[in-house]
Amino acid sequence: MSRKEVVNTLNQDNIEPRFTELVWQKLEEENQEFFQAYYLKLMVKEQIIEFNRLLAEQAKMTQQFSSAIASLPMSNGCNISPMHQNSTCGAAENVGTAAKPNGIMHEPELEHKERETFLNA
């Protein structure tokens, strides 16, 4: 319990808040090491509470996201899985062109005709 929580709890039992504050202050003065460790534990407690709240929020959002993904149609417009999809998938301006390993663009139909000409010569 924090100092404020102790004061409020004791006030509910009709113990004067000023008296509780005075006793708390005297205890802090006489037991500084204890209260340093005590306040550190209170900080850790608050961090754990916040972590658990954020974790629950993340779990809720992840579940909502998973539900939203599951309700989407499975087709992405091409025969490539979403993990391996590239930016040229379905782009009309890229139809008929491809990149060679050296990065130079070429026309597959022209390359095929050149190969036929070479083989027939």
Summary of the structure (lengths in Angstrom):
residues: 121
radius of gyration: 35.0
end to end distance: 92.8
largest distance: 108.8
contacts: 212
relative contact order: 0.04
helix: 69%
strand: 3%
